[in-house]
Amino acid sequence: MNKQLPWVYIASPLSKGNYAWNVNYSVKVFTKLLEEKKCIPYTPLSSVLSNMICPIDYNGWLYYDLALLERFDILLRLNTKINKSKIGCNSKNTSYNMKKSLGADREEERFKDLDKPIVYSIKELYALIDRTKILNPRF
């Protein structure tokens, strides 16, 4: 690959709401972005297994996540309402409201401080990437 793709940080809730659905949704968004090869995605929720083996407290993870943000080009803040069918859930209640996340809020604020773009959907992300390719040959 001779072109550099933008690095995308996926910010979303973990511990607020349904832990398993939050991880599932974030990982599925990560996988979709990776498979479509328009960017290099990262979800901090992929660290769940690491935390199960060697637990780190909330402030330790937040320190790590905020330090990583400086290396990313775009932050994708996941929507707060999702369709359960998108995460492989076939229950009668078809939607799930992701709870407000203080960690994702802090990640978003840090990205604003860095004056880097924040998007709220994959569609918006891809539109930004397409526009940015014209302005920034690095992408």
Steps between C-alpha positions, in 0.01 A plus 500: 500500500666823392244745638460581865151469637361716782507349848156499664437476874158352586360659817203331666364400842627189675377472858178704472205297375541144375874423511480211250293694245732800528806286426320304228386812316839672520683190377254455212548863394879446523474185285285674237749788474794260481337287230411803286866620509427873488672568833696336780250464788565448869252431777620516860225250581718237337705516821224330699678163499823660620312666784336169597842336531685791664249756629592866477291765676284751312752784531777277365297418189396862454864609524589244232210594271560875525870449422412294192262764364784726391609237245161482325367712214124467554277407793183301427254546788248218476131587497312467825210303348571185304294236323553166678493314169828677416665325792349157440219521755159367394292610802152651458626833632693610192689801632750558777594837641869522583539694823691823534867429549726722706806331347382549140399856590854568625649340189280724284597810700869412463456467124335843492798639694730348236289673230446173315179390326224312681231308313188322624434235234682281250332692217634829640843340551524383138382838369775671704761253375394558139515881545832482684666297223469809280645733766758270656691270266616298802154339502 
